[in-house]
């Protein structure tokens, strides 16, 4: 069977210009080769999209990319009149679990939203094998014995941080004839039980692990979820910014009926508060968009002075066909 990577090599071999460029280029790293292969499979098989979902509000405002640290009492991010804030949970002795941040909480939120939409239940079954759950998220069970930075240990830590956290949305209204503020405070998963052993992720356990989402959180993430392609999430999962931008751009193009200019300033406020400068954010955002467009070729996007221009594009997941009479 010819692999997607073999197909890529065949295509490149037919281009003299590409051959000249590759002759003097540095060899591809293993992660780069894996990304190219994954992106090629997606491009060659667009009909095989795997539907996943993210809550609309968590697309508009996102979790921290880096650890805010213990000195930050409440972390927040604002997009227009919507503010997301996160407060970490604590153990029985009052010690903070810390903020959920980085790649893993994002993958968990995609999984949680997808399962909640699929099952229509607040109780989510995580299964009897940690390794199986890790593979669903695109993580590597084989790295379990690699110490504190193993995928299994990092997953355990970030699950505790995310499940025990309280997420709040605040909406402000300042109009000519009215002004006000609304808020929604939500516990992510106030109930649950994790039976897994991170040192032996392949080992099954008698009782399955589970969580039960908070009622308000469940309603929020299932009210108007944004559909994405799980294959793309796996391909770009090394970057929290790429995951955020992919979900955001999928949501934005779904709503477009004409081109829209998005200033970098707005995106920096929405997603880039942890970067050294606006220019630093733009550099990383452009690199992320290159990966996104490689795995989501239907996306029509180009850059303009001071921002980017989004064009109406096919969605990452084709909408379900309408049934006559409904």
C-alpha positions in Angstrom: 0.0 0.0 0.0 1.3 3.4 -0.9 1.5 5.7 2.2 0.5 9.4 2.2 4.2 10.2 2.6 5.1 8.2 -0.5 2.5 10.2 -2.4 4.0 13.4 -1.2 7.5 12.3 -2.3 6.1 11.4 -5.8 4.5 14.8 -6.1 7.7 16.6 -5.1 9.8 14.5 -7.4 7.9 15.9 -10.4 8.7 19.5 -9.6 12.2 20.7 -10.6 11.8 23.9 -8.5 10.9 21.9 -5.4 13.8 19.5 -6.0 16.3 22.4 -6.1 14.9 23.8 -2.9 15.0 20.5 -1.1 18.6 19.8 -2.3 19.9 22.6 0.0 17.3 22.3 2.7 17.9 20.8 6.1 16.4 17.3 6.6 12.9 17.1 8.0 12.6 16.2 11.6 10.4 13.3 12.7 7.6 15.6 13.9 7.7 17.5 10.6 7.4 14.3 8.7 4.5 13.1 10.8 2.7 16.5 10.3 3.2 16.4 6.5 1.9 12.8 6.4 -1.1 13.7 8.5 -1.9 16.8 6.5 -1.6 14.9 3.3 -4.0 12.2 4.4 -6.5 14.8 5.4 -6.2 16.6 2.0 -6.5 13.3 0.1 -9.5 12.1 2.1 -11.7 15.2 2.9 -14.8 13.1 3.2 -13.3 11.1 6.1 -13.5 14.0 8.5 -14.0 13.0 12.2 -16.4 15.4 13.8 -15.4 16.9 17.1 -16.8 20.0 18.9 -15.8 22.9 21.1 -18.0 25.3 23.0 -18.6 28.6 21.2 -17.6 30.7 24.3 -14.4 28.8 24.7 -13.6 29.5 21.0 -14.2 33.2 21.5 -12.1 33.3 24.7 -9.5 30.7 25.4 -7.5 29.1 28.3 -3.9 30.2 29.2 -1.2 29.0 26.8 1.4 29.0 29.6 1.2 28.5 33.4 0.0 31.9 35.0 1.6 30.8 38.2 0.4 30.7 41.8 0.6 34.5 42.4 -2.3 35.1 39.9 -5.5 35.0 42.0 -7.8 34.9 38.9 -6.9 34.6 35.3 -9.0 36.3 32.6 -9.2 36.9 28.9 -11.5 39.4 27.2 -13.0 39.5 23.7 -15.3 42.5 23.1 -17.9 42.5 25.8 -17.2 38.8 26.8 -14.7 38.0 29.5 -13.6 34.5 30.4 -12.1 34.0 33.9 -10.7 30.9 35.5 -10.3 30.2 39.2 -8.3 27.0 40.2 -9.8 24.5 42.6 -8.1 23.4 45.8 -7.6 20.2 47.8 -8.9 19.4 51.3 -6.1 21.4 52.8 -6.7 24.4 50.7 -3.7 23.9 48.5 -4.4 25.2 44.9 -4.3 22.7 42.1 -3.2 25.4 39.7 -4.6 26.7 36.4 -5.3 24.4 33.5 -3.0 25.6 30.7 -1.4 24.5 27.4 -2.3 21.7 25.0 -3.8 19.0 27.2 -6.8 21.0 28.7 -7.7 22.0 25.2 -7.7 18.4 24.0 -9.7 17.5 27.0 -12.3 20.3 26.3 -12.6 19.1 22.7 -13.2 15.5 24.0 -15.6 16.6 26.7 -17.7 18.8 24.4 -17.8 16.1 21.7 -18.9 13.4 24.2 -21.5 15.6 25.8 -22.9 16.5 22.4 -22.9 12.8 21.4 -24.3 11.2 24.5 -26.5 14.2 25.7 -25.4 13.2 29.2 -23.5 15.1 31.9 -21.8 11.9 33.0 -18.9 11.0 30.8 -17.2 7.6 30.8 -13.4 7.8 30.6 -13.0 4.0 30.4 -11.0 1.3 32.1 -7.7 1.9 30.4 -5.7 5.1 30.7 -3.9 4.2 27.5 -7.1 4.0 25.5 -8.2 7.4 26.7 -4.8 8.9 25.9 -4.9 7.6 22.4 -8.4 9.3 22.0 -6.7 12.6 22.8 -3.7 11.9 20.6 -1.3 11.4 23.5 1.4 8.8 23.8 0.9 6.0 26.4 4.4 4.7 25.7 5.9 7.8 27.4 4.4 6.9 30.7 7.7 6.0 32.3 9.5 9.2 31.2 9.1 11.0 34.5 7.2 14.2 35.3 7.0 15.3 31.7 5.5 12.0 30.4 2.1 12.4 28.7 0.5 10.2 31.4 1.7 12.4 34.3 1.0 15.6 32.4 -2.5 14.4 31.6 -3.2 13.4 35.2 -2.1 16.9 36.4 -4.0 18.8 33.8 -7.2 16.7 34.3 -7.1 17.6 38.0 -6.6 21.3 37.2 -9.3 21.5 34.6 -12.0 19.3 36.3 -11.6 21.1 39.6 -11.6 24.6 38.1 -14.4 27.1 38.0 -14.9 28.9 34.7 -16.9 32.1 34.6 -18.2 34.2 31.7 -19.1 37.9 32.2 -21.0 39.9 29.6 -21.1 43.7 29.8 -23.7 45.9 28.1 -23.1 49.6 27.5 -25.7 51.0 25.1 -27.4 54.4 24.8 -30.4 53.5 26.8 -29.2 50.7 29.0 -26.1 49.3 30.7 -25.5 46.3 32.8 -23.5 43.2 33.5 -24.4 39.5 33.4 -22.4 36.5 34.7 -22.3 32.8 34.7 -20.1 30.8 37.2 -19.6 27.2 36.3 -17.9 24.2 38.0 -16.4 22.1 35.3 -16.8 18.6 36.9 -17.9 18.7 40.5 -18.1 14.9 40.6 -15.9 12.1 39.3 -13.5 9.2 40.0 -10.2 8.4 38.4 -8.9 4.9 39.0 -6.0 4.9 36.6 -2.3 4.2 37.4 -0.1 6.6 35.4 2.9 4.3 35.8 1.0 1.5 34.0 -1.4 3.1 31.5 -1.9 -0.1 29.6 -3.2 -1.9 32.7 -6.9 -2.2 32.9 -8.8 -1.5 36.1 -12.0 -3.2 37.5 -13.9 0.1 37.8 -14.1 2.6 35.0 -13.1 6.2 35.5 -15.8 8.9 35.0 -16.6 12.5 35.5 -19.9 14.3 35.8 -20.0 17.8 34.3 -21.5 20.7 36.2 -25.1 21.3 35.0 -24.4 24.9 33.9 -21.1 23.9 32.3 -22.9 21.1 30.4 -25.6 23.4 29.1 -23.0 26.0 28.1 -20.8 23.7 26.1 -23.7 21.9 24.3 -25.8 25.0 23.5 -24.1 26.0 20.3 -20.9 23.9 19.8 -18.5 24.6 17.0 -17.7 21.6 14.8 -14.1 20.8 13.9 -12.2 17.9 12.3 -10.5 15.7 15.0 -7.9 14.7 12.4 -6.7 18.3 12.2 -6.6 18.6 16.0 -4.3 15.6 16.2 -2.1 17.1 13.4 -1.6 20.5 15.1 -1.8 19.4 18.7 1.8 20.5 19.5 0.7 24.1 19.7 -2.0 25.6 21.9 -2.2 28.7 19.8 -2.7 26.6 16.6 -5.6 24.7 18.4 -7.2 28.0 19.4 -6.8 29.6 16.0 -8.1 26.5 14.2 -11.3 26.4 16.3 -11.7 30.2 16.0 -11.2 30.4 12.3 -13.6 27.5 11.7 -16.3 29.3 13.8 -15.6 32.6 12.0 -15.8 31.3 8.4 -19.0 29.4 9.2 -20.7 32.8 9.9 -19.2 34.6 6.9 -21.1 35.7 3.7 -18.5 38.2 2.6 -14.8 38.8 3.3 -14.0 40.1 6.7 -10.9 42.0 7.9 -9.6 40.8 11.3 -7.0 43.2 12.9 -4.1 41.7 14.6 -4.8 43.9 17.6 -8.1 42.2 18.2 -6.6 38.7 18.0 -3.8 39.7 20.3 -6.3 40.9 22.9 -8.4 37.7 22.4 -5.6 35.1 22.4 -2.1 36.6 22.6 -1.9 38.3 26.0 1.0 36.0 27.1 3.3 36.9 24.2 6.2 39.4 24.6 4.7 41.8 22.0 2.2 42.1 19.2 4.9 41.4 16.6 5.9 38.2 18.6 2.2 37.0 18.5 1.9 37.7 14.8 5.0 35.7 14.1 3.6 32.7 15.9 0.1 33.1 14.6 1.3 33.1 11.0 3.3 29.9 11.6 0.2 28.4 13.2 -2.0 29.4 10.2 0.5 27.8 7.8 0.0 24.5 9.6 -3.8 25.0 9.8 -4.1 25.7 6.0 -1.9 22.7 5.2 -4.4 20.5 7.1 -7.5 22.6 6.2 -6.9 23.5 2.6 -10.5 24.7 2.0 -9.7 27.7 4.3 -9.4 30.9 2.3 -7.2 33.3 4.2 -4.6 36.0 3.3 -2.8 38.8 5.0 -3.4 42.5 4.7 -1.8 45.5 6.4 -2.5 45.3 10.1 -4.3 42.0 10.1 -5.7 39.1 8.0 -8.5 38.8 5.6 -10.9 35.9 5.9 -13.0 34.8 3.0 -16.2 32.6 3.0 -14.9 29.0 3.0 -16.3 25.5 3.3 -16.5 24.5 6.9 -14.1 21.9 8.4 -17.1 19.6 8.9 -19.8 19.6 6.2 -23.2 20.5 7.7 -25.7 17.7 8.0 -28.1 17.5 5.1 -31.6 18.9 5.8 -34.4 16.3 6.0 -37.5 17.1 4.0 -40.4 18.0 6.2 -38.2 19.2 9.1 
